[in-house]
Amino acid sequence: MFLKTHKTGGSTVVNILFRYGDSRNLTFALGAYHLDWPHRFRLSKTLPIYGQPNILCSHTVFNKKPMNWLFPREISKYVTILRNPVDNFESTFNYYHIGNSLGLGDDPVVSLEKFLERPPSFSVANKKHNIRNPMMFDLGLSQKYFQNYTAVTEYINFLNKEFDLVMIMDYFDESLILLKRLMCWEIDDILHVKVNERLDKERASYLSDRVKDNIKLWNKADVLLFTYFNATFWRKIEMEGSGFYEDLSAFRQRRLKLQQMCFENGTGAVQRIFGTKDVKGYSTRKDLNSSLKFWCNRFTMREDSYLDKLREKRKEQLESSDLEKQTSIDDSISWDVAKDLQYVPVET
């Protein structure tokens, strides 16, 4: 159960999980592009599932009871990912053009400064996309508690008991090695390229110390969340021993070979992900054979396209499954196939 948070490298993790599950015909808990975000997760918003799903990794808001039912704690691993709150909020603010939607202009630096000088009221902010403590919101804490220190710290302790691994985007390679070890995977299972990365023009090129401090003050709950799990992250790495860094070195070498084998360097490619939204993309090498090209392209497949693929695959599986055959009526069968329990009415 991967709780995908916004602007934390979650799309790259999801691509890893999509490829892993797809290649092994695992069952995904699927919905639309997200699972009813920004509402808390509900079972009614997933497509029909027969049996135990293997992976949930679409955007949703954490909700313990239905998630524990769908992914029982005794047989499941719960994973999420965080990012330092300054970079996370800047990325969220400018990726979704929040400044422009609030009438502050679309300059990545100026609009953010104006916003922090006079933030909107809750009634206004609540209608905008992840406008305060975006990571804590995705992890399920009600916004009415964002300024309650006791509620925030108690909820962080609750999350610590719920999640087996909290990855940190700022140390993405190390996070993936922890994921690999938690799941008993191979290095090839965590190979990736960065996806859904913003164009340079949407980035704030420079943030003053005052703006960074104000971001932290505006997102105090996320600061407490990140500080706590950043500490647990490094304690987990320390407990892994020297073999962790051997894995890390081998992984980085293998990923470099993947990039050299699959993609052309320095092309400045752009990828349209939805609507009119463009992000940095990749140009697949033109000298690849068809099977290798197919393999390489899966690393950069758009999330919505992969979701369509998985939904279609699920539909085909259900149509051809034994369950479908078992629930259909065979017209050739009659009561008289066997006589042992033949019906003989009691005579008057």
C-alpha positions in Angstrom: 0.0 0.0 0.0 1.9 3.0 -1.3 0.3 6.3 -0.1 1.3 8.6 -3.0 1.9 12.2 -1.8 2.0 15.2 -4.1 5.3 16.6 -5.5 7.5 14.2 -3.6 8.7 12.0 -6.4 5.7 9.7 -6.0 5.1 9.5 -9.8 8.5 7.9 -10.2 7.8 5.4 -7.4 4.4 4.6 -9.0 6.0 3.9 -12.4 8.3 1.4 -10.5 5.3 -0.3 -8.9 3.3 -0.3 -12.2 6.1 -2.1 -14.0 6.7 -4.5 -11.2 3.1 -5.5 -10.8 2.3 -5.5 -14.6 5.2 -7.8 -15.4 3.9 -10.3 -12.7 0.2 -10.0 -13.4 -0.5 -8.7 -9.9 -3.8 -7.1 -9.0 -4.0 -3.3 -8.6 -6.6 -1.4 -6.6 -7.6 1.0 -9.3 -9.9 4.0 -9.7 -9.7 7.0 -11.9 -6.4 9.0 -12.2 -6.7 9.1 -8.4 -8.8 7.3 -5.8 -11.3 10.1 -5.0 -8.6 12.6 -3.9 -9.0 15.1 -2.1 -11.5 12.9 -0.2 -10.4 10.2 2.2 -10.0 6.8 0.7 -13.3 4.8 0.3 -13.7 1.3 -0.9 -16.6 2.3 -3.1 -14.3 4.4 -5.3 -12.2 1.4 -6.4 -13.0 -0.7 -9.5 -14.4 -4.1 -8.7 -11.8 -6.4 -7.1 -12.2 -10.2 -6.7 -9.8 -11.5 -4.1 -6.9 -9.8 -2.4 -5.3 -6.9 -4.3 -1.5 -6.7 -4.4 -0.8 -3.0 -4.9 -2.5 0.3 -4.3 -0.5 3.3 -5.5 -2.8 6.0 -6.9 -3.3 9.4 -5.3 -5.7 9.2 -2.3 -6.0 10.5 1.3 -4.9 8.0 4.0 -7.9 6.4 5.8 -6.9 3.6 8.2 -10.0 1.5 8.5 -10.8 0.8 4.8 -7.2 0.6 3.9 -6.5 -1.9 6.7 -9.4 -4.0 5.5 -8.2 -4.0 1.9 -4.6 -4.4 2.8 -4.5 -6.3 6.1 -1.5 -5.2 8.2 -0.3 -8.7 9.0 0.2 -9.5 5.3 0.9 -6.1 3.8 3.6 -3.4 3.7 2.6 0.3 4.1 4.9 2.8 2.4 4.8 6.5 1.7 7.3 9.3 0.7 8.0 12.8 2.0 10.2 15.8 0.9 11.7 18.7 2.7 8.8 21.1 3.2 10.4 24.1 1.6 11.0 22.4 -1.8 7.7 20.5 -1.5 5.6 23.6 -1.0 7.5 25.6 -3.7 7.0 22.7 -6.1 3.3 22.3 -5.2 2.6 26.1 -5.4 4.2 26.6 -8.8 3.3 23.2 -10.5 -0.4 23.9 -9.9 -0.1 27.7 -10.6 -1.7 28.5 -7.3 -0.4 32.1 -7.4 -2.2 32.7 -10.7 -5.4 31.1 -9.5 -5.3 33.6 -6.5 -4.7 36.6 -8.7 -1.1 37.0 -7.7 0.4 36.4 -11.1 2.3 33.4 -12.4 5.9 34.5 -11.7 7.3 31.5 -9.6 9.1 33.8 -7.2 7.0 36.9 -7.0 3.7 35.1 -6.7 5.0 32.9 -3.9 6.4 35.9 -2.0 3.1 37.8 -2.3 1.2 34.7 -1.1 3.3 34.4 2.0 3.0 38.0 2.9 -0.8 37.7 3.2 -2.0 34.1 3.0 -5.7 33.6 2.2 -8.4 32.7 4.7 -9.2 29.1 5.3 -12.4 29.3 3.3 -10.5 30.5 0.3 -7.5 28.2 0.9 -9.7 25.1 1.3 -10.9 25.5 -2.3 -7.3 25.4 -3.7 -5.0 22.5 -4.4 -2.9 21.4 -1.4 -2.4 25.0 -0.2 -1.2 24.3 3.3 0.7 21.3 4.8 0.2 19.3 1.6 2.0 16.2 2.8 0.1 16.0 6.1 -3.2 16.5 4.2 -2.4 13.5 2.0 -1.6 11.5 5.0 -5.1 12.1 6.4 -4.9 14.7 9.2 -8.0 17.0 9.1 -7.1 20.6 8.2 -8.9 21.8 11.3 -6.0 20.4 13.4 -3.2 22.0 11.3 -2.6 24.6 14.1 -2.9 22.2 17.0 0.5 21.1 18.1 -0.7 18.2 20.3 -3.0 16.8 17.5 -0.1 17.1 14.9 2.5 15.3 17.1 0.0 12.6 18.2 -0.9 12.0 14.5 2.8 11.7 13.6 3.2 9.0 16.3 0.1 7.3 14.8 1.6 7.3 11.3 4.8 5.9 12.6 2.9 2.8 13.8 1.0 2.5 10.5 3.8 2.8 7.9 6.6 0.3 7.5 8.7 2.7 5.5 8.6 6.5 5.0 10.9 7.3 2.0 12.5 10.7 1.6 12.7 12.2 -1.8 15.8 14.3 -0.9 17.6 10.9 -0.6 15.8 9.1 -3.4 18.4 6.4 -4.1 18.8 5.5 -0.5 15.0 5.4 -0.2 14.7 2.9 -3.1 17.4 0.6 -1.5 15.3 0.6 1.7 12.2 -0.3 -0.4 14.1 -3.0 -2.2 15.2 -4.6 1.1 11.8 -4.2 2.7 10.1 -6.0 -0.2 13.0 -8.5 -0.8 13.3 -7.3 -4.4 16.2 -7.3 -6.9 18.1 -4.2 -8.1 16.4 -4.3 -11.5 13.1 -4.0 -9.8 13.8 -0.5 -8.6 15.4 0.8 -11.8 13.8 4.1 -13.0 14.1 7.5 -14.6 12.7 10.6 -13.1 9.2 11.3 -14.4 6.7 14.2 -14.0 9.6 16.7 -13.5 8.7 20.4 -13.9 9.9 22.5 -16.7 12.6 25.0 -15.6 10.4 28.0 -16.3 8.0 26.8 -13.6 10.7 26.7 -10.9 11.5 29.4 -8.5 15.1 30.1 -9.4 15.9 31.7 -6.1 14.2 31.8 -2.7 15.4 34.3 0.0 15.9 33.1 3.6 12.9 35.1 4.6 10.7 33.2 2.0 12.1 29.9 3.1 11.4 30.7 6.8 7.8 31.8 5.9 7.3 28.5 4.0 8.2 26.6 7.1 6.0 28.8 9.3 3.0 28.4 7.0 3.6 24.6 6.9 4.5 23.9 10.5 2.7 20.5 10.5 4.7 19.4 7.5 8.0 20.5 9.1 7.2 18.5 12.2 6.3 15.5 10.0 9.4 15.7 7.9 11.7 16.2 10.8 10.4 13.2 12.6 10.5 10.8 9.7 13.8 12.1 8.3 15.3 11.0 11.7 13.7 7.5 11.5 14.9 7.2 7.9 18.6 7.5 8.8 18.1 5.2 11.8 16.8 2.5 9.4 19.8 2.9 7.2 22.2 2.6 10.1 20.5 -0.6 11.1 21.0 -2.1 7.6 24.8 -2.3 8.0 27.5 -2.0 5.3 25.7 -4.1 2.8 23.3 -1.2 2.3 26.0 0.9 0.7 27.1 -2.0 -1.5 23.5 -2.2 -2.8 23.5 1.6 -3.3 26.6 1.6 -5.4 25.5 -1.4 -7.5 22.1 0.3 -8.1 23.6 3.6 -9.3 25.9 1.8 -11.7 23.0 -0.3 -13.1 20.8 2.8 -13.5 23.5 4.7 -15.4 23.7 1.8 -17.8 20.0 1.9 -18.3 20.0 5.6 -19.2 22.9 5.1 -21.6 21.2 2.1 -23.2 17.7 3.6 -23.6 17.8 7.4 -23.9 19.6 10.1 -25.8 21.3 12.8 -23.7 20.6 16.5 -23.9 17.6 16.5 -26.1 15.4 18.8 -24.0 12.4 16.6 -24.7 9.0 17.7 -23.4 6.1 15.3 -22.5 2.5 16.3 -22.3 1.0 14.4 -19.3 -2.6 15.7 -19.2 -4.6 18.6 -20.6 -2.1 21.3 -21.5 0.4 20.3 -18.8 4.0 19.7 -20.0 6.9 18.2 -18.1 10.4 17.2 -18.9 10.6 14.1 -21.1 13.0 11.7 -22.7 14.0 10.7 -26.2 14.4 7.0 -26.7 17.4 6.0 -28.8 16.5 5.4 -32.4 18.9 2.4 -32.9 17.0 0.1 -30.5 15.3 -3.1 -31.7 11.6 -3.4 -31.1 11.7 -5.4 -27.9 14.3 -3.2 -26.3 12.5 -0.1 -27.3 9.3 -1.5 -25.8 11.2 -2.2 -22.5 12.8 1.3 -22.4 9.5 3.1 -23.2 7.8 1.6 -20.1 10.1 3.7 -17.9 8.6 6.9 -19.3 5.0 5.8 -19.9 2.5 8.5 -18.7 0.8 7.5 -15.5 -2.7 8.0 -17.0 -1.7 5.8 -20.0 -0.4 3.1 -17.7 -3.6 3.3 -15.7 -5.7 2.8 -18.9 -3.5 -0.2 -19.7 -4.0 -1.8 -16.3 -7.7 -1.2 -16.4 -8.0 -2.8 -19.8 -5.9 -5.7 -18.6 -8.1 -6.1 -15.5 -11.2 -6.2 -17.7 -9.8 -8.9 -19.9 -8.7 -10.9 -16.9 -12.2 -10.7 -15.4 -13.9 -11.7 -18.6 -11.7 -14.8 -19.0 -11.5 -15.7 -15.3 -12.7 -19.0 -13.7 -15.0 -16.8 -11.6 -16.9 -15.7 -14.7 -17.1 -19.3 -15.9 -18.2 -20.6 -12.5 -21.0 -18.0 -12.2 -22.5 -18.6 -15.6 -25.2 -21.3 -16.1 -24.4 -24.3 -18.3 -27.5 -25.1 -20.3 -26.3 -28.6 -20.9 -26.6 -29.6 -17.2 -29.8 -31.1 -15.9 -30.8 -32.5 -12.5 -30.4 -36.0 -14.0 -26.6 -36.0 -14.3 -26.5 -38.2 -11.2 -29.2 -40.3 -9.5 -27.9 -40.6 -6.0 -30.0 -37.9 -4.5 -32.8 -38.0 -7.0 -35.9 -36.2 -5.9 -38.8 -38.5 -5.2 -41.8 -36.7 -3.7 -43.5 -38.1 -0.6 -46.8 -39.8 -1.7 -50.0 -38.6 -0.2 
